[in-house]
Amino acid sequence: MLEILRERSVEFDVIEYLEHLPSREDLERFLELLPNPPEELVRKDKHFKELGLNADDYTTVESVIEVLLAHPRLMQRPVIIRGQRAVLARPSDKVIELLD
C-alpha cells in the first residue's frame, strides 16, 4: 500500500495506531467516511476470539467504537483517508479506488 502511494507521488502521514490510540472522535470520523458497514472496522482474528467476543455484538457504530476503544488491536487497518473519503486498504490495491 505504501508502495502504491509512493509510486503515485502521494504525500501521506503514517499514524501508528497502537502508539497514538484513536480517540472516539477519530473512530467516529473513520466510520463516517468509510463506505463499509461499521463491523468491517473490527478484526475478527485470534485475539477477538481469545477475548470471547461475539461478532454479532459489534455491528452498530456505537458498539464498534466501544470495542475499539477497549481493544484497539482489533482495528482493521490500514485505514486510508483522503479528503472526505476513506477506504480500508486491505487488500492494499484498494487504495487505488481512493486515488482515482
C-alpha positions as CSV (number, residue, x, y, z in Angstrom):
1,M,0.0,0.0,0.0
2,L,2.8,2.4,0.8
3,E,4.4,1.5,-2.5
4,I,1.3,2.5,-4.3
5,L,1.2,5.9,-2.6
6,R,4.9,6.4,-3.3
7,E,4.6,5.4,-7.0
8,R,1.9,7.9,-7.4
9,S,3.8,10.6,-5.5
10,V,1.1,11.0,-3.0
11,E,2.1,12.7,0.2
12,F,0.9,10.9,3.3
13,D,1.3,10.6,7.1
14,V,1.6,7.2,8.8
15,I,0.0,7.1,12.2
16,E,1.0,4.1,14.3
17,Y,-2.4,3.4,15.8
18,L,-1.1,1.5,18.8
19,E,1.3,4.3,19.8
20,H,-1.3,7.1,19.1
21,L,-4.6,5.4,20.0
22,P,-7.5,6.7,18.0
23,S,-10.0,8.7,20.0
24,R,-13.7,8.3,20.0
25,E,-13.8,11.3,17.5
26,D,-11.2,9.6,15.3
27,L,-13.2,6.4,15.2
28,E,-16.5,8.3,14.5
29,R,-14.8,10.0,11.6
30,F,-13.4,6.8,10.2
31,L,-16.8,5.2,10.3
32,E,-18.5,8.2,8.8
33,L,-16.0,8.3,5.9
34,L,-15.8,4.6,5.2
35,P,-18.3,3.1,2.8
36,N,-18.1,-0.2,4.6
37,P,-20.6,-1.4,7.2
38,P,-19.3,-0.5,10.7
39,E,-18.4,-4.1,11.7
40,E,-15.8,-4.3,9.0
41,L,-13.6,-1.9,11.0
42,V,-13.3,-4.7,13.6
43,R,-10.8,-7.6,13.0
44,K,-12.4,-10.9,13.9
45,D,-9.0,-12.6,14.4
46,K,-7.5,-14.9,17.0
47,H,-7.3,-12.0,19.5
48,F,-11.0,-11.3,19.0
49,K,-11.8,-14.9,19.8
50,E,-9.4,-15.1,22.8
51,L,-11.3,-12.1,24.3
52,G,-14.5,-14.2,24.0
53,L,-16.2,-11.6,21.8
54,N,-19.2,-12.3,19.5
55,A,-19.2,-10.7,16.1
56,D,-23.0,-10.2,16.2
57,D,-22.5,-7.8,19.2
58,Y,-20.4,-5.4,17.1
59,T,-22.5,-4.3,14.1
60,T,-23.5,-0.8,15.1
61,V,-21.4,2.4,15.0
62,E,-21.5,2.7,18.8
63,S,-20.7,-0.9,19.5
64,V,-17.8,-0.8,17.1
65,I,-16.4,2.4,18.7
66,E,-16.8,0.9,22.2
67,V,-14.9,-2.4,21.3
68,L,-12.1,-0.5,19.5
69,L,-11.7,1.9,22.4
70,A,-11.4,-1.0,24.8
71,H,-9.3,-3.2,22.4
72,P,-7.5,-1.0,19.8
73,R,-5.6,-4.0,18.4
74,L,-8.9,-5.1,16.9
75,M,-9.0,-2.2,14.5
76,Q,-8.9,-3.3,10.9
77,R,-6.1,-1.5,9.1
78,P,-4.8,0.3,7.3
79,V,-7.5,3.0,7.1
80,I,-6.6,5.5,4.4
81,I,-8.3,8.9,4.4
82,R,-8.1,11.4,1.6
83,G,-10.3,14.4,1.9
84,Q,-13.8,13.3,2.7
85,R,-13.4,9.7,1.6
86,A,-11.7,6.7,3.2
87,V,-11.0,3.0,2.5
88,L,-9.9,0.0,4.4
89,A,-6.9,-0.7,2.3
90,R,-7.0,-4.5,2.6
91,P,-6.0,-5.7,0.1
92,S,-3.6,-2.9,-0.5
93,D,-4.7,-2.2,-4.0
94,K,-8.0,-0.8,-2.6
95,V,-6.1,2.4,-2.0
96,I,-6.2,2.9,-5.8
97,E,-10.0,3.3,-5.6
98,L,-9.4,6.3,-3.3
99,L,-6.8,7.9,-5.6
100,D,-8.8,7.6,-8.8
